[in-house]
Amino acid sequence: MAKPNYSFEKRQRELAKKKKQDEKAAQKAAAREAAKPATPNDGREPSSGQ
């Protein structure tokens, strides 16, 4: 009978946990981006009028 590879199992759990944390962080970032107020100047500098 094969011996269980606990190191492999632990690594898989850690990877799953990291993936879940990354997904949650991405969702939070998307929510912050959506909550940001839109600016009407679309990134251009105002002209001086000269």
C-alpha distance matrix in Angstrom:
0.0 3.8 6.6 9.4 12.5 15.3 17.9 17.5 17.6 20.6 22.3 22.0 23.5 26.3 27.1 27.4 29.6 31.7 32.2 33.3 35.7 37.1 37.8 39.5 41.6 42.6 43.7 45.7 47.4 48.3 49.8 51.8 53.0 54.1 55.9 57.9 61.5 62.7 65.4 68.3 69.1 66.0 65.6 69.0 71.4 74.7 77.6 80.5 83.3 85.3
3.8 0.0 3.8 6.4 8.9 12.1 14.4 13.8 14.3 17.4 18.8 18.6 20.4 22.9 23.7 24.3 26.5 28.4 29.0 30.3 32.6 33.9 34.7 36.5 38.5 39.4 40.7 42.7 44.2 45.2 46.8 48.7 49.9 51.1 52.9 54.8 58.5 59.6 62.2 65.1 65.8 62.7 62.2 65.6 67.9 71.2 74.2 77.0 79.8 81.8
6.6 3.8 0.0 3.8 6.4 9.1 11.6 11.9 12.3 14.8 16.6 17.0 18.5 20.7 22.0 22.8 24.6 26.5 27.5 28.8 30.8 32.3 33.4 34.9 36.7 38.0 39.4 41.1 42.6 43.9 45.4 47.1 48.4 49.8 51.5 53.3 57.0 58.3 60.8 63.9 64.5 61.5 60.9 64.3 66.5 69.8 72.8 75.5 78.4 80.4
9.4 6.4 3.8 0.0 3.8 5.9 8.9 8.9 8.6 11.3 13.3 13.5 14.7 17.2 18.5 19.1 20.8 22.9 23.9 25.1 27.0 28.7 29.7 31.2 33.0 34.4 35.7 37.3 39.0 40.3 41.7 43.4 44.8 46.2 47.7 49.6 53.3 54.7 57.3 60.3 61.0 58.1 57.5 61.0 63.2 66.4 69.5 72.2 75.1 77.2
12.5 8.9 6.4 3.8 0.0 3.8 5.5 5.5 6.5 8.8 10.2 11.1 12.8 14.6 15.8 17.0 18.8 20.4 21.6 23.1 24.8 26.2 27.6 29.2 30.7 32.1 33.6 35.2 36.6 38.0 39.7 41.2 42.5 44.1 45.7 47.3 51.0 52.3 54.8 57.9 58.4 55.4 54.7 58.1 60.2 63.5 66.5 69.2 72.2 74.1
15.3 12.1 9.1 5.9 3.8 0.0 3.8 5.4 5.0 6.0 8.5 9.8 10.5 12.2 14.2 15.3 16.4 18.2 19.9 21.1 22.5 24.2 25.8 27.0 28.5 30.2 31.7 33.0 34.5 36.2 37.6 39.0 40.5 42.1 43.5 45.2 48.9 50.5 52.9 56.1 56.7 53.9 53.1 56.6 58.6 61.8 64.9 67.5 70.5 72.6
17.9 14.4 11.6 8.9 5.5 3.8 0.0 3.8 5.5 5.1 6.2 8.6 9.9 10.5 12.3 14.3 15.3 16.4 18.3 20.0 21.0 22.4 24.4 25.8 26.8 28.5 30.4 31.6 32.7 34.6 36.2 37.4 38.7 40.6 42.0 43.4 47.2 48.6 50.9 54.1 54.4 51.6 50.7 54.0 56.0 59.3 62.3 64.9 67.9 69.8
17.5 13.8 11.9 8.9 5.5 5.4 3.8 0.0 3.8 5.5 5.1 6.2 8.7 9.9 10.5 12.4 14.2 15.3 16.5 18.4 20.0 21.0 22.6 24.4 25.7 26.9 28.7 30.4 31.4 33.0 34.8 36.2 37.3 39.0 40.7 42.2 45.9 47.1 49.5 52.5 52.9 50.0 49.2 52.6 54.7 58.0 61.0 63.7 66.6 68.6
17.6 14.3 12.3 8.6 6.5 5.0 5.5 3.8 0.0 3.8 5.4 5.1 6.3 8.7 9.9 10.7 12.4 14.3 15.4 16.6 18.5 20.0 21.3 22.8 24.5 25.9 27.3 28.8 30.4 31.8 33.3 34.9 36.2 37.7 39.3 41.0 44.7 46.1 48.7 51.8 52.5 49.6 49.0 52.5 54.7 57.9 61.0 63.7 66.6 68.8
20.6 17.4 14.8 11.3 8.8 6.0 5.1 5.5 3.8 0.0 3.8 5.4 5.1 6.2 8.6 9.9 10.5 12.3 14.2 15.4 16.5 18.3 20.1 21.2 22.5 24.3 25.9 27.0 28.5 30.3 31.7 33.0 34.6 36.3 37.6 39.2 43.0 44.5 46.9 50.2 50.8 48.1 47.3 50.8 52.8 56.0 59.1 61.7 64.7 66.8
22.3 18.8 16.6 13.3 10.2 8.5 6.2 5.1 5.4 3.8 0.0 3.8 5.4 5.0 6.1 8.6 9.8 10.4 12.2 14.2 15.2 16.4 18.3 19.9 20.9 22.4 24.4 25.7 26.7 28.5 30.3 31.4 32.7 34.6 36.1 37.5 41.2 42.6 44.8 48.0 48.4 45.6 44.7 48.1 50.2 53.4 56.5 59.1 62.1 64.1
22.0 18.6 17.0 13.5 11.1 9.8 8.6 6.2 5.1 5.4 3.8 0.0 3.8 5.4 5.1 6.2 8.6 9.9 10.5 12.3 14.3 15.3 16.5 18.4 20.0 21.1 22.7 24.4 25.7 27.0 28.8 30.3 31.5 33.0 34.8 36.4 40.1 41.3 43.8 46.9 47.5 44.6 44.0 47.5 49.8 53.0 56.1 58.8 61.7 63.8
23.5 20.4 18.5 14.7 12.8 10.5 9.9 8.7 6.3 5.1 5.4 3.8 0.0 3.8 5.5 5.1 6.1 8.6 9.9 10.6 12.3 14.3 15.4 16.6 18.4 20.0 21.2 22.7 24.4 25.9 27.2 28.7 30.3 31.7 33.1 34.9 38.7 40.2 42.8 46.0 46.8 44.1 43.6 47.2 49.4 52.4 55.7 58.4 61.2 63.5
26.3 22.9 20.7 17.2 14.6 12.2 10.5 9.9 8.7 6.2 5.0 5.4 3.8 0.0 3.8 5.5 5.1 6.1 8.6 9.9 10.5 12.2 14.2 15.3 16.4 18.3 20.0 21.1 22.4 24.3 25.8 26.9 28.4 30.3 31.6 33.0 36.8 38.4 40.8 44.1 44.6 42.0 41.2 44.7 46.7 49.9 53.1 55.7 58.6 60.8
27.1 23.7 22.0 18.5 15.8 14.2 12.3 10.5 9.9 8.6 6.1 5.1 5.5 3.8 0.0 3.8 5.4 5.1 6.1 8.6 9.8 10.5 12.3 14.2 15.2 16.4 18.4 19.9 20.9 22.5 24.4 25.7 26.8 28.6 30.2 31.6 35.4 36.6 39.0 42.1 42.6 39.8 39.1 42.6 44.8 48.0 51.1 53.8 56.7 58.8
27.4 24.3 22.8 19.1 17.0 15.3 14.3 12.4 10.7 9.9 8.6 6.2 5.1 5.5 3.8 0.0 3.8 5.5 5.1 6.2 8.7 9.9 10.6 12.4 14.3 15.4 16.6 18.5 20.0 21.2 22.7 24.5 25.7 27.1 28.8 30.6 34.3 35.6 38.2 41.3 42.2 39.4 39.1 42.7 45.0 48.0 51.2 54.1 56.8 59.2
29.6 26.5 24.6 20.8 18.8 16.4 15.3 14.2 12.4 10.5 9.8 8.6 6.1 5.1 5.4 3.8 0.0 3.8 5.5 5.1 6.2 8.7 10.0 10.6 12.3 14.3 15.5 16.6 18.4 20.1 21.2 22.7 24.4 25.9 27.1 28.9 32.7 34.3 36.9 40.2 41.1 38.5 38.1 41.7 43.8 46.8 50.1 52.8 55.6 58.0
31.7 28.4 26.5 22.9 20.4 18.2 16.4 15.3 14.3 12.3 10.4 9.9 8.6 6.1 5.1 5.5 3.8 0.0 3.8 5.4 5.1 6.1 8.6 9.9 10.5 12.2 14.3 15.3 16.4 18.3 20.0 21.0 22.4 24.3 25.7 27.1 30.9 32.3 34.7 38.0 38.6 35.9 35.2 38.8 40.9 43.9 47.2 49.8 52.7 55.0
32.2 29.0 27.5 23.9 21.6 19.9 18.3 16.5 15.4 14.2 12.2 10.5 9.9 8.6 6.1 5.1 5.5 3.8 0.0 3.8 5.4 5.1 6.2 8.6 9.9 10.5 12.4 14.3 15.3 16.5 18.4 20.0 21.0 22.6 24.4 25.9 29.6 30.8 33.3 36.4 37.2 34.4 34.0 37.6 39.9 42.9 46.1 49.0 51.7 54.1
33.3 30.3 28.8 25.1 23.1 21.1 20.0 18.4 16.6 15.4 14.2 12.3 10.6 9.9 8.6 6.2 5.1 5.4 3.8 0.0 3.8 5.5 5.2 6.2 8.7 9.9 10.7 12.4 14.3 15.4 16.6 18.5 20.0 21.2 22.7 24.6 28.3 29.8 32.6 35.8 36.9 34.3 34.1 37.9 40.2 43.0 46.3 49.2 51.8 54.4
35.7 32.6 30.8 27.0 24.8 22.5 21.0 20.0 18.5 16.5 15.2 14.3 12.3 10.5 9.8 8.7 6.2 5.1 5.4 3.8 0.0 3.8 5.5 5.1 6.1 8.6 9.9 10.6 12.3 14.2 15.3 16.5 18.3 20.0 21.1 22.7 26.5 28.2 30.8 34.2 35.1 32.7 32.3 36.0 38.0 40.8 44.2 46.9 49.7 52.2
37.1 33.9 32.3 28.7 26.2 24.2 22.4 21.0 20.0 18.3 16.4 15.3 14.3 12.2 10.5 9.9 8.7 6.1 5.1 5.5 3.8 0.0 3.8 5.4 5.1 6.1 8.6 9.8 10.4 12.3 14.2 15.3 16.3 18.3 19.9 21.2 24.9 26.2 28.7 31.9 32.6 30.0 29.5 33.1 35.3 38.2 41.5 44.3 47.1 49.5
37.8 34.7 33.4 29.7 27.6 25.8 24.4 22.6 21.3 20.1 18.3 16.5 15.4 14.2 12.3 10.6 10.0 8.6 6.2 5.2 5.5 3.8 0.0 3.8 5.4 5.1 6.2 8.7 9.8 10.5 12.4 14.3 15.2 16.5 18.4 20.2 23.8 25.0 27.8 30.8 31.9 29.2 29.2 32.9 35.4 38.1 41.5 44.4 47.0 49.6
39.5 36.5 34.9 31.2 29.2 27.0 25.8 24.4 22.8 21.2 19.9 18.4 16.6 15.3 14.2 12.4 10.6 9.9 8.6 6.2 5.1 5.4 3.8 0.0 3.8 5.4 5.1 6.2 8.6 9.9 10.6 12.4 14.2 15.4 16.5 18.6 22.3 24.0 26.9 30.2 31.5 29.1 29.2 32.9 35.2 37.7 41.2 44.0 46.6 49.3
41.6 38.5 36.7 33.0 30.7 28.5 26.8 25.7 24.5 22.5 20.9 20.0 18.4 16.4 15.2 14.3 12.3 10.5 9.9 8.7 6.1 5.1 5.4 3.8 0.0 3.8 5.4 5.1 6.1 8.6 9.8 10.5 12.2 14.2 15.3 16.7 20.4 22.2 24.7 28.1 29.0 26.7 26.4 30.1 32.2 34.9 38.3 41.0 43.8 46.4
42.6 39.4 38.0 34.4 32.1 30.2 28.5 26.9 25.9 24.3 22.4 21.1 20.0 18.3 16.4 15.4 14.3 12.2 10.5 9.9 8.6 6.1 5.1 5.4 3.8 0.0 3.8 5.4 5.0 6.1 8.6 9.8 10.4 12.3 14.2 15.5 19.1 20.3 22.9 26.0 27.0 24.4 24.3 28.0 30.4 33.1 36.5 39.4 42.0 44.6
43.7 40.7 39.4 35.7 33.6 31.7 30.4 28.7 27.3 25.9 24.4 22.7 21.2 20.0 18.4 16.6 15.5 14.3 12.4 10.7 9.9 8.6 6.2 5.1 5.4 3.8 0.0 3.8 5.4 5.1 6.2 8.7 9.8 10.5 12.3 14.4 17.9 19.4 22.4 25.5 27.0 24.6 25.0 28.8 31.2 33.6 37.1 40.1 42.5 45.3
45.7 42.7 41.1 37.3 35.2 33.0 31.6 30.4 28.8 27.0 25.7 24.4 22.7 21.1 19.9 18.5 16.6 15.3 14.3 12.4 10.6 9.8 8.7 6.2 5.1 5.4 3.8 0.0 3.8 5.4 5.1 6.2 8.6 9.9 10.5 12.5 16.2 18.2 21.0 24.4 25.9 23.9 24.1 27.9 29.9 32.2 35.8 38.5 41.1 44.0
47.4 44.2 42.6 39.0 36.6 34.5 32.7 31.4 30.4 28.5 26.7 25.7 24.4 22.4 20.9 20.0 18.4 16.4 15.3 14.3 12.3 10.4 9.8 8.6 6.1 5.0 5.4 3.8 0.0 3.8 5.4 5.1 6.1 8.6 9.9 10.7 14.5 16.0 18.6 21.9 23.0 20.8 20.7 24.5 26.6 29.1 32.6 35.4 38.0 40.7
48.3 45.2 43.9 40.3 38.0 36.2 34.6 33.0 31.8 30.3 28.5 27.0 25.9 24.3 22.5 21.2 20.1 18.3 16.5 15.4 14.2 12.3 10.5 9.9 8.6 6.1 5.1 5.4 3.8 0.0 3.8 5.4 5.0 6.1 8.6 10.0 13.4 14.5 17.4 20.5 21.9 19.5 20.1 23.9 26.4 28.7 32.1 35.1 37.5 40.4
49.8 46.8 45.4 41.7 39.7 37.6 36.2 34.8 33.3 31.7 30.3 28.8 27.2 25.8 24.4 22.7 21.2 20.0 18.4 16.6 15.3 14.2 12.4 10.6 9.8 8.6 6.2 5.1 5.4 3.8 0.0 3.8 5.4 5.1 6.1 8.7 12.1 14.0 17.2 20.4 22.3 20.4 21.2 25.0 27.3 29.2 32.8 35.6 37.9 41.0
51.8 48.7 47.1 43.4 41.2 39.0 37.4 36.2 34.9 33.0 31.4 30.3 28.7 26.9 25.7 24.5 22.7 21.0 20.0 18.5 16.5 15.3 14.3 12.4 10.5 9.8 8.7 6.2 5.1 5.4 3.8 0.0 3.8 5.5 5.1 6.3 10.1 12.3 15.1 18.6 20.2 18.6 19.0 22.7 24.6 26.6 30.3 32.9 35.4 38.4
53.0 49.9 48.4 44.8 42.5 40.5 38.7 37.3 36.2 34.6 32.7 31.5 30.3 28.4 26.8 25.7 24.4 22.4 21.0 20.0 18.3 16.3 15.2 14.2 12.2 10.4 9.8 8.6 6.1 5.0 5.4 3.8 0.0 3.8 5.5 5.4 8.8 10.0 12.7 16.0 17.4 15.4 15.9 19.7 21.9 24.1 27.6 30.5 32.9 35.8
54.1 51.1 49.8 46.2 44.1 42.1 40.6 39.0 37.7 36.3 34.6 33.0 31.7 30.3 28.6 27.1 25.9 24.3 22.6 21.2 20.0 18.3 16.5 15.4 14.2 12.3 10.5 9.9 8.6 6.1 5.1 5.5 3.8 0.0 3.8 5.5 8.0 9.2 12.7 15.5 17.7 15.9 17.3 20.9 23.3 25.0 28.6 31.5 33.6 36.8
55.9 52.9 51.5 47.7 45.7 43.5 42.0 40.7 39.3 37.6 36.1 34.8 33.1 31.6 30.2 28.8 27.1 25.7 24.4 22.7 21.1 19.9 18.4 16.5 15.3 14.2 12.3 10.5 9.9 8.6 6.1 5.1 5.5 3.8 0.0 3.8 6.3 9.0 12.3 15.4 17.8 16.8 18.0 21.5 23.5 24.8 28.5 31.2 33.3 36.6
57.9 54.8 53.3 49.6 47.3 45.2 43.4 42.2 41.0 39.2 37.5 36.4 34.9 33.0 31.6 30.6 28.9 27.1 25.9 24.6 22.7 21.2 20.2 18.6 16.7 15.5 14.4 12.5 10.7 10.0 8.7 6.3 5.4 5.5 3.8 0.0 3.8 6.4 9.1 12.6 14.5 13.7 14.5 18.0 19.8 21.2 25.0 27.6 29.8 33.0
61.5 58.5 57.0 53.3 51.0 48.9 47.2 45.9 44.7 43.0 41.2 40.1 38.7 36.8 35.4 34.3 32.7 30.9 29.6 28.3 26.5 24.9 23.8 22.3 20.4 19.1 17.9 16.2 14.5 13.4 12.1 10.1 8.8 8.0 6.3 3.8 0.0 3.8 6.4 9.6 12.1 12.0 13.5 16.6 18.2 19.0 22.7 25.3 27.3 30.6
62.7 59.6 58.3 54.7 52.3 50.5 48.6 47.1 46.1 44.5 42.6 41.3 40.2 38.4 36.6 35.6 34.3 32.3 30.8 29.8 28.2 26.2 25.0 24.0 22.2 20.3 19.4 18.2 16.0 14.5 14.0 12.3 10.0 9.2 9.0 6.4 3.8 0.0 3.8 6.5 9.1 8.7 10.8 13.7 15.8 16.7 20.2 23.1 24.8 28.2
65.4 62.2 60.8 57.3 54.8 52.9 50.9 49.5 48.7 46.9 44.8 43.8 42.8 40.8 39.0 38.2 36.9 34.7 33.3 32.6 30.8 28.7 27.8 26.9 24.7 22.9 22.4 21.0 18.6 17.4 17.2 15.1 12.7 12.7 12.3 9.1 6.4 3.8 0.0 3.8 5.7 6.3 8.1 10.6 12.3 13.0 16.5 19.3 21.2 24.5
68.3 65.1 63.9 60.3 57.9 56.1 54.1 52.5 51.8 50.2 48.0 46.9 46.0 44.1 42.1 41.3 40.2 38.0 36.4 35.8 34.2 31.9 30.8 30.2 28.1 26.0 25.5 24.4 21.9 20.5 20.4 18.6 16.0 15.5 15.4 12.6 9.6 6.5 3.8 0.0 3.8 5.6 8.4 9.7 11.5 11.4 14.6 17.6 18.8 22.3
69.1 65.8 64.5 61.0 58.4 56.7 54.4 52.9 52.5 50.8 48.4 47.5 46.8 44.6 42.6 42.2 41.1 38.6 37.2 36.9 35.1 32.6 31.9 31.5 29.0 27.0 27.0 25.9 23.0 21.9 22.3 20.2 17.4 17.7 17.8 14.5 12.1 9.1 5.7 3.8 0.0 3.8 5.5 6.0 7.8 8.0 11.3 14.4 16.0 19.3
66.0 62.7 61.5 58.1 55.4 53.9 51.6 50.0 49.6 48.1 45.6 44.6 44.1 42.0 39.8 39.4 38.5 35.9 34.4 34.3 32.7 30.0 29.2 29.1 26.7 24.4 24.6 23.9 20.8 19.5 20.4 18.6 15.4 15.9 16.8 13.7 12.0 8.7 6.3 5.6 3.8 0.0 3.8 5.8 9.0 10.5 13.4 16.9 18.6 21.6
65.6 62.2 60.9 57.5 54.7 53.1 50.7 49.2 49.0 47.3 44.7 44.0 43.6 41.2 39.1 39.1 38.1 35.2 34.0 34.1 32.3 29.5 29.2 29.2 26.4 24.3 25.0 24.1 20.7 20.1 21.2 19.0 15.9 17.3 18.0 14.5 13.5 10.8 8.1 8.4 5.5 3.8 0.0 3.8 6.7 9.3 12.3 15.6 17.9 20.5
69.0 65.6 64.3 61.0 58.1 56.6 54.0 52.6 52.5 50.8 48.1 47.5 47.2 44.7 42.6 42.7 41.7 38.8 37.6 37.9 36.0 33.1 32.9 32.9 30.1 28.0 28.8 27.9 24.5 23.9 25.0 22.7 19.7 20.9 21.5 18.0 16.6 13.7 10.6 9.7 6.0 5.8 3.8 0.0 3.8 6.4 8.9 12.3 14.4 16.9
71.4 67.9 66.5 63.2 60.2 58.6 56.0 54.7 54.7 52.8 50.2 49.8 49.4 46.7 44.8 45.0 43.8 40.9 39.9 40.2 38.0 35.3 35.4 35.2 32.2 30.4 31.2 29.9 26.6 26.4 27.3 24.6 21.9 23.3 23.5 19.8 18.2 15.8 12.3 11.5 7.8 9.0 6.7 3.8 0.0 3.8 6.3 9.2 11.9 14.2
74.7 71.2 69.8 66.4 63.5 61.8 59.3 58.0 57.9 56.0 53.4 53.0 52.4 49.9 48.0 48.0 46.8 43.9 42.9 43.0 40.8 38.2 38.1 37.7 34.9 33.1 33.6 32.2 29.1 28.7 29.2 26.6 24.1 25.0 24.8 21.2 19.0 16.7 13.0 11.4 8.0 10.5 9.3 6.4 3.8 0.0 3.8 6.6 8.9 11.8
77.6 74.2 72.8 69.5 66.5 64.9 62.3 61.0 61.0 59.1 56.5 56.1 55.7 53.1 51.1 51.2 50.1 47.2 46.1 46.3 44.2 41.5 41.5 41.2 38.3 36.5 37.1 35.8 32.6 32.1 32.8 30.3 27.6 28.6 28.5 25.0 22.7 20.2 16.5 14.6 11.3 13.4 12.3 8.9 6.3 3.8 0.0 3.8 5.6 8.2
80.5 77.0 75.5 72.2 69.2 67.5 64.9 63.7 63.7 61.7 59.1 58.8 58.4 55.7 53.8 54.1 52.8 49.8 49.0 49.2 46.9 44.3 44.4 44.0 41.0 39.4 40.1 38.5 35.4 35.1 35.6 32.9 30.5 31.5 31.2 27.6 25.3 23.1 19.3 17.6 14.4 16.9 15.6 12.3 9.2 6.6 3.8 0.0 3.8 5.8
83.3 79.8 78.4 75.1 72.2 70.5 67.9 66.6 66.6 64.7 62.1 61.7 61.2 58.6 56.7 56.8 55.6 52.7 51.7 51.8 49.7 47.1 47.0 46.6 43.8 42.0 42.5 41.1 38.0 37.5 37.9 35.4 32.9 33.6 33.3 29.8 27.3 24.8 21.2 18.8 16.0 18.6 17.9 14.4 11.9 8.9 5.6 3.8 0.0 3.8
85.3 81.8 80.4 77.2 74.1 72.6 69.8 68.6 68.8 66.8 64.1 63.8 63.5 60.8 58.8 59.2 58.0 55.0 54.1 54.4 52.2 49.5 49.6 49.3 46.4 44.6 45.3 44.0 40.7 40.4 41.0 38.4 35.8 36.8 36.6 33.0 30.6 28.2 24.5 22.3 19.3 21.6 20.5 16.9 14.2 11.8 8.2 5.8 3.8 0.0
